[in-house]
Structure formats: structure tokens, C-alpha cells
Amino acid sequence: MAEPQKYLPRLDEDESESDGPLLDPRTEREAERIAEALVFASAQPVSETYIASRLPGGTNVPRIMARLKAFYASRGVNLVQVADHWAFRTAADLSFVVQTDEQEVRKLSRAALEVLAIIAYHQPVTRAEIEDIRGVQTSKGTLDVLMEAGWVRFRGRRRTPGRPVTFGTTRDFLDHFGLEELRDLPGIEELKGAGLLSGRIPSNLHIPVPVGDDDLAENEDPITQLDLEELGLLTPKGEEAD
């Protein structure tokens, strides 16, 4: 009897045992097809939680997504992970083919790029801390540009006098810069190799590893509705401001 047609590469025995029992082949293949369709149909990255809610009970979602990712790795579109979300993106080496003159190129000022880099590497960080690192004042307009771009967000309130707001990056930031998680940000040696750091940088320069995107620090409280109203992001009735 001929061997059944394979949809995706089969897992070896060691991988199967470590990840738990497989569903029967037909159910496993159907789960792969459903997950693939859910991500393909969405304009935004899709969470594993949402995918799991649409798949047969007992499906190992990380394993399903890992197999799909491997399947698309050499194709014109790749399945990429953005934090705990998934999305289809054009293969990096083919991006020039689909670029058009009509595409809007988002250009940030040098100040905005500096602030974005500081927030990315030092989050959670307050405006005063950003200014201390840069050595100059940071205008509200610079932060507004980054927030309107969807790359920076209010994280929480620091448990210090005045309870200053803390800033962090968003999932859209990871998606735009092709990062699965914050720990994928380039380290000091990579930055040197790319020519982004001067050869005469201080010997004690330290580039921190950011905490998880949604993890609050020990000295940080979550943003509440009252905080959003104070920041002008919600009206007193709890509706989003225009």
C-alpha cells in the first residue's frame, strides 16, 4: 500500500514524546489547516490563545505552529512569531519584489530614534529617565510620534513620588522590526558589527536585557482607567478620547 501523502514534515519519535501524544493523523492535519487559515485571514498577528480556541481539544498549539513555521521557512512567505502571536510575512530576501512607490515610508527624526532605542532597551522607563540617559529634554511631541506609530505604549506607574508613567514597546514594534521577543534585540557586539556604535565607546557601557513585554516590574503598578483619564486617553465616562 502506498504511503499516505504528507502535508507537513513528520516529527521524530523523540520530539513527539517530549511534546506529548499526537492527535490522530486526520485530526492533526485538520488542526494545521485551521491554524494556517486563521493566520492567513487576519491582517494582524493572531494569538496562540485565539488559535487554540478554534482547534480540536487536546491540540498542542506550539507544536502545530512550529511545524507550520518550518513548512513555510523556505517559501516566498514565512510564518513568523511575534511574542505569543503569529503572522505571515514576505520572506526577507524577497521584500524588494513587493515594494511599491506608493508605500508610505515612515521616517523618524534622530531624536525619535534615540528615544525609541532607549525605551526598547531600558523599559520600563520614565520620561525623566529617558532625558537623563539622553542628556537633553524630550519633547512630548517626540513621544506622541512614537505612540501614534504604534511602537510605544504606556506600561504602568512607577511606585515613586509623583507616580511617573512608565513607557515600553508594543507587539507592533516587534512585528515591524522582525523580532520574536525583546530578547532578540541586538547586543553590544552586534551593534558594533553593524557600525551603529563608535569604536571609542566607554568600556563600562552596558546594554540591558529588557523584561518581558507584558511583565510589570516589582516597582511598577498597572495603568488603571483613572490613569487613562488623567492622561487624556479616556473621557470621564470611560470612552476613548478622539
Secondary structure as UniProt FT lines:
FT   HELIX           13..19
FT   HELIX           25..41
FT   STRAND          46..47
FT   HELIX           48..54
FT   TURN            57..58
FT   HELIX           61..72
FT   TURN            73..74
FT   STRAND          77..82
FT   TURN            83..84
FT   STRAND          85..90
FT   HELIX           92..94
FT   HELIX           95..98
FT   TURN            101..102
FT   HELIX           110..122
FT   STRAND          125..126
FT   HELIX           127..134
FT   HELIX           140..148
FT   TURN            149..150
FT   STRAND          152..158
FT   TURN            161..162
FT   STRAND          165..169
FT   HELIX           171..176
FT   TURN            177..178
FT   HELIX           182..184
FT   HELIX           188..193
FT   TURN            194..195
FT   TURN            199..200
FT   TURN            203..204
FT   TURN            213..214
FT   TURN            218..219
FT   STRAND          220..222
FT   HELIX           225..230
FT   TURN            231..232
FT   TURN            236..237
//
